[in-house]
Every structure is written in C-alpha cells, then in structure tokens.
Amino acid sequence: MKLSALTLVLYAMLFGCGKPETSVQPQPAARIAVKTAPAFLRHVQAAFDETGTFVADESSNVAPSVAGRVLRTPVNVGAFVNAGQVICELDHRDEQLRLQQVRAQLTEATAAVRQAQVRVGLGAGKFEETKVPEVAAAQANYESAKALARQAAADAERYANLVKSGDVSQSAFEKARTQQETAEAQANASRQQYEGALNATRQSVQIISSSEASLDAVRALVAQAEKALADTYIRAPFAGYISARPVAAGEYVALTNTIATLVRIGRVKLQLQTPEQRAAKAKVGMSVLARVSAYPDRDFTGRVAAVNPVIDPNSRIFILEAHFSNNDGALRPGMFATARVLLPGGEDAVFVPRQAVVRDKTTDSNLVYIVDHGRARVRVILTGAIEGDSIRIASGLAGNEKVVTSNQAQLFDGAEVTL
C-alpha cells in the first residue's frame, strides 16, 4: 500500500522520521554588571524621628456679641488684619437711636441735679446748710427775736426791782412783763421757722442724693447703649490672617455663628505624635528639625515647648509640641511634617550613598540591594535624614554591607552580579 506525501509528512512530525531524540540544554543567565559602595557608620547626635502637623500659634473662630443682619464684611480670606480692626459690621440703626434717646435723658437728668444743687448751695465749694438763703434768713430772724427777748427780760427784771422800791407803778411792771412774754413767744416762733428751714434744706439734699442716684442709672443706660452700638462692629481680637469668612452682607447672624476664622502664624506649633516608649526622652527645650514637602531641601529649626503629660490609651502615643519661628510665612497651619528631635549625646548611624536607595512603588517602601557572594540581595530599609550625598538608614542595614549604586532596575533578589 502506497502512502501519500501528506501522510508521510504527518508521520515524520509525529515520530521524528526515525531521527534520534535530542534534549534542549538551558543557557546560563548573564551576570548583571553593577557598581557598589560600602555602607558606613558615622557618629551623629542622638535623635528620634516623628511625624506631625503644623497648627497656628493662635486660632479664633470670631463670633458676634449681638445678633443682627450683616451690613458689610470689609475683609477677605487671606487678608492680614491688625488687632482691633473691623472685620464685620452689623446693622446698627436701632442701637444708634437708643443711644441718642438715653443721651437726651442723661442731659435732662444732669441739668435737674445741677439746678437742685445750685438752689441749696451745692456745687460752689463745701456745702454748708446755714448758707442756704432760706435758712440764713430764718436764722437771722431767730437771732433778732432772741435778742429782743433778752432785752425784754432785762426790762421786766428792772421794772420788778423798781416796783419793790416804789419808783414805778405795778401797771408799768405788768406792761414790761407782757412785752417780755411777747418777745419770748416771737423768739420761739422764729426758732421753729429756723428749724423748719433747716429740715427743708436737709430734705432737699436727700432729694438731690436720690436724683444723683437716678443720674448714675441713666449713665449706666448710656454705657449699655454705647456698648450695644460698639458690639455691632466685630473686631479682630489679635493681629493675624483671615483663613475663613463664611458670612456675607445681608445674612442674619446669631450669637453662635462664626463671622471669620483668624489665625496667628508669626509663630507656628508642630504637634508630633510620639510613641509612649519615648516619653522618658522627651524634654522641654530640645531642638527639633522639621521638613515639609513644599520645601524638601530646607530644614526648619524649632524647639520643644510642651510635652503632653497624658498618653492616649488607645493609640499609646502622646503629643510633643514644638514651636517654630515663621516670620516669612513659609510654614502654614495644616502642613504635614517629618521631624527629628535632637537628644543629648551621640550615637553611631548607618549611611549609604543616596543613589543606592530605590523606591518601590508597588509596596510604597524604600529598599537597597547588597552584594552577597556574587548575588544581589534585597533589603527593605527605613530612611532618615539626608546629609549631602548620603542618606541615613534608620533600620535594615548593619553598616558593614556593600550596596549597589547602579543598574538596580535590572536586579531582583538572588540575581548574579559582577562588579
């Protein structure tokens, strides 16, 4: 039986046409050429690294002292205001009218008190009730009546002696005694008039005292009206920047509304979340170096100002607060910062060249390759401060390794390398 050509081809493919079997040998992988540099130890100041957030030195949600409708808001977000500057004005027509009313009452009450004082002699030096015109006249009449009574008494006594000697008649003596009694009665009546004038004057003085108390009450009403008017002008409690202004003209605001948020950032505070195991090391006055992403190559220097004595029982951290001078306004509240708190004394730290550190985007971590017996090995590391061309390794290396500084993109853990 003859086989077709197609059948022969298929047979050859399936059974190899009787050729001896051969096996494919794998080719050895090529070594990757790399450059290396030694990790090294350097004596540095003792420190620990933490992260935190900058907050304003002072922050105030300014609220109105009185409710009302917003008339105008003369400041915008980002504006710098001085202490006492008006940041919002409320409608104050009612307060102005009330102030005018009580000021008129004050003028009237003041005039009434002054008139009563002048009437009784107050206000012209030291007050003496005997110098009041009515009292002075009554006193003069009383003194005159007393003098006449004394003269009449002397005449009656003289006539009594003359009667005994027979020089005058009994009728003359009776007439003299009648004149004495009349003069004494007039003197008594004058005394009563004088005392009545004194009492009336004293009552007038009491009335003046009461009027002065009423005048003080009106003055208090004026002060209240002036304060109510002043409260419609909402002023900045301190110098700073407006970070929020949630109201606009025409809105009605209550006492609980926030007119504006004012922050003072000439000095800022960095609140570092610190693990409890560092509580014994944290002390007020220690230096702090901080960096923010907006200025990656700039170190900001501050100082620990407060150590919170309470540790959060859930997170096991406490807040370490450092103050930073911020005259140029580079640091802004809300910025995230990495900070190094400098401790007394020193320690040995591991450093490697900056080009040795590789950022793994997949795991969001830093790593280096070291050379171990001709192979590359991955070490996941935590980095610290950058000093020139070197970077500090906080953990992951011992300081006696050789780290790869080139061709890291071609490497993997276990790859054979050649120097």
Buried (B, 14 or more C-beta within 10 A) or exposed (E): EEEEEEEEEEEEEEEEEEEEEEEEEEEEEEEBEBBBBEBBEEEBEEBBBBEBBBBBBBBBEBBBBBEBEBBEBEBEEEBEBEEEBBBBBBBBEEBEEBBEEBBEBBEEBBEBBBEBBEBBBBEEEEBEBEBBEBBBEBBEBBBEBBEBBBEBBEBBEEBEEBBEEEEBEEEEBEBBBEBBEEBBEBBBEBBEBBBEBBEBBBEBBEEBEEBBEBBEEBBEBBEEBBEBBBBBBBBBBBBBBBBBBEBEEEEEBEEEBBBBBBBBBBBBBBBBBBEEEBBEBBEEEBBBBBBBEEEEEEEBEBBBBEBBEEBEEEEEBBBBBBBBEBEEEBBBBEBEBBBBBBBEEEEEBBBBBBBBBBEEEEEEBBBBBBBEEEBBBBBEBEBBBBEEEBBBBBEBBEBEBBBBBBBBEEBEEEBEBEE
